[in-house]
Each structure stands twice: as structure tokens, then as C-alpha cells.
Amino acid sequence: MSSAVEPGRAPDPAQPIEPDQSLGDLVNRMTSDVGQLVSTQIELAKVEIKDEVARAGKGAGMVGGGGLAAFLAVLLVSFAIAYWLADAFDDLGWGFFAVGLVWAVVAAALVWKGKQHITSTTPIAEQTIESIKEDVEWARQQRT
């Protein structure tokens, strides 16, 4: 019986594809094929990661540009409000003082809120240490 398959006809799944090869040869081939598959998957992952990093870099650049534009917008609007208030107070200094005072209140509120967040967080190391202590205690209980 020949293992050659006629063109246009599917191979018989009950028959070996390469009946002349030894088990050692087939294992070597399988090992080589798995190694190539893993290498190919690693290369594919590298390409995908490179693409994702490039896309993330572009996004970060756009966010940075948007942040700069927002900063300039706030600065210019603040100047405009200061000059508008200067007309109302008939004094340029008081207009800028009023706008500066508003920004000082905003800054103080942000610092206060940020400090609350920082002090309310538990350092990661403490959480990990507690988790390890619990695991050790659980393991001790399992031994007894």
C-alpha cells in the first residue's frame, strides 16, 4: 500500500503520513516544529508590541499636545479675565490679583485633595507582607 495521495483526494487519516520515519525522527521533527512555532509566536508578539508601543507613543504625544494647548488656553483666558476685571476695578493690579487668588484657591484645593488620596493609600509592600503572612499561616494550618 502506498502512502502517496492522489491529487484532489484527501489523505486517509487512519494511515501514517510518513510511514518510513522512526518514532525518534518524528519526535525530533515535532520538537523542531514546536520550537519554530514558539519562535514565530515570539516574533509575532514582538511586532505586535512594537506596533502597540508606537501607537501608545503617538497617543501620549497627542495628549501632551492637548495638555499644552489647554495650559495655553487657561493662561490666555486668565489674562483676558484679569484685563476685564481691571476695567471693572479701574486698576490692572486688582484684576490680576483677583484671577491669581482664584487660581491659588484651585491649587490649594487640588493639593489638599491629592494629599488625602496619598495618605489614604496603603503601600503595596505592606499589602504583600500581609498576604504572605496569611499564606504562611494557612500553610501551617494545612500541616497540622
C-alpha positions, 0 to 999 in steps of 0.5 A: 500500500502506498502512502502517496495521495492522489491529487484532489483526494484527501489523505486517509487519516487512519494511515501514517503520513510518513510511514518510513520515519522512526518514532525518534525522527518524528519526535525530533521533527515535532520538537523542531516544529514546536520550537519554530512555532514558539519562535514565530509566536515570539516574533509575532508578539514582538511586532505586535508590541512594537506596533502597540508601543508606537501607537501608545507613543503617538497617543501620549504625544497627542495628549501632551499636545492637548495638555499644552494647548489647554495650559495655553488656553487657561493662561490666555483666558486668565489674562483676558479675565484679569484685563476685564476685571481691571476695567471693572476695578479701574486698576490692572493690579486688582484684576490680576490679583483677583484671577491669581487668588482664584487660581491659588484657591484651585491649587490649594484645593487640588493639593489638599485633595491629592494629599488625602488620596496619598495618605489614604493609600496603603503601600503595596509592600505592606499589602504583600507582607500581609498576604504572605503572612496569611499564606504562611499561616494557612500553610501551617494550618494545612500541616497540622 
